[in-house]
Amino acid sequence: MHFLPATDVYAVNANRTVLPNGLIVLHSENHNLPIVMVTLIVKAGQVNEPAEKAGLANLTAELLSEGTKTRTSKVISEETDFIGASLDASAGSDYTTITLSVLKKDVNKGFDLCSDILLDPSFPAEEIDRKKDIIKGSLKQREEEPSFLAERAFRKEIFGEHPYGRLVEGSVETIDAIQRDDLIKFHKYYFLPNNSILSVVGDLTQEELIVLLEKYLGGWKSAELLPRVAKQSEGSKTRKVIKIEKDLTQANIMLGNPGIGRDNPDYYAVTVMNYILGGGGFSSRLMQTVREKMGLAYDVHSFFAAYKETGSFQAGVQTKNESANAAIDEILKQIEKMKKEVVSEQELSDAKAYLTGSFPRRLDTNRKISDFLASIEFYNLGLNYDRKYIEYINSVTKEDVLRVAGKYLNPENGVLVVVADQKKAQLKY
């Protein structure tokens, strides 16, 4: 295995290499601490699973470290603990992540364990049953949480039949439908080097990394990828109100509409606009009105969730049942104001100052840098993104904010979910 010529080195001091088997490798040396952080992204998540087997990507990830062809679940756990390392795997909407944190002196053992769960999981039947029971138990337990009920109903309406409309964990019924063979096939079809990104940050030279990759991932063979079919999100087209009855003193309210994908060029203007509306903590308009002036809630917020294929806008608040209408009214009023009036120069400069000033905190540990590098590669943002982000945010104008508010804030075609004691809430919506 030989490295192809690396691209230029950028501000985060990382370089990017593509191995002959298609694996993209990102590497950043940092010798301050004798620690190595590894983040591996496999481009397979809930978007790649059939609806009737929702939770397949999640279950596959959960089982990677529960037994391989040469190690039992107990042995993997003991060997990881013995060297003080951490080894985790999790699945999300768009991809699966495996992370390793290991001391430099134990880096060989760390790579050995990491490559073992990546390449050779055995999916033991008893571990599948045990993990299924844990996930189903957790889902049943969360039925008691009003925020969980609201989020689940909201996603289903916003995204319709798109996989984003389901829970990453799936449901009790779909989890039961998943067989061992489904896990084996999912792993075989998607866990391929030409479908993956490896980010390595820390006390490791380029030469040392080449040796590790040759030794532990040298046998990882590429294969033809299944064609990726982008799924259409057929979510809400008119306002839909969902009332969920629950004996609560506080109404849990969520409202919003379909949003944008991560590659939308308006992403940065939307980020600034949302900071002013409800993403900026105490300085946001929603906080200033709903909490500070009206005293209706401890917390009120809004955010855009931008995934690979599409996304959503969401505002949320918890308030007394009796003040649910007043809180909803005020959120809608602030959204309308955002769409009709230009923001002030002060609001714009405060938003930019916070978003650019807090950005370096995303890169203040090796773990964060490792995750960041893998993420920017997944979204094709470029290795100079840490510099470009500042430029993108600073170039947003007041007119941009007004334009994207008008374009992407559409509560009239959105969803309102209220989990509450409906008799006390007396919703007028």
Secondary structure, 3 states (H helix, E strand, C coil): CCCCCCCCCCCCCEEEEECCCCCEEEEEECCCCCEEEEEEEECCCHHHCCHHHCCHHHHHHHHCCCEECCCEHHHHHHHHHHCCCEEEEEECCCCEEEEEEEEHHHHHHHHHHHHHHHHCECCCHHHHHHHHHHHHHHHHHHCCCHHHHHHHHHHHHHHCCCHHHCCCCCCHHHHHHCCHHHHHHHHHHHCCHHHEEEEEEECCCHHHHHHHHHHHHCCCCCCCCCCCCCCCCCCCCCCEEEEEECCCCEEEEEEEEECCCCCCCCHHHHHHHHHHHHHCHHHCHHHHHHHHHCCCCCCEEEEEEECCCCEEEEEEEEEEHHHHHHHHHHHHHHHHHHHHCCCCHHHHHHHHHHHHHCHHHHHCCHHHHHHHHHHHHHCCCCCCHHHHHHHHHHCCCHHHHHHHHHHHCCHHHCEEEEEECHHHHCCCC
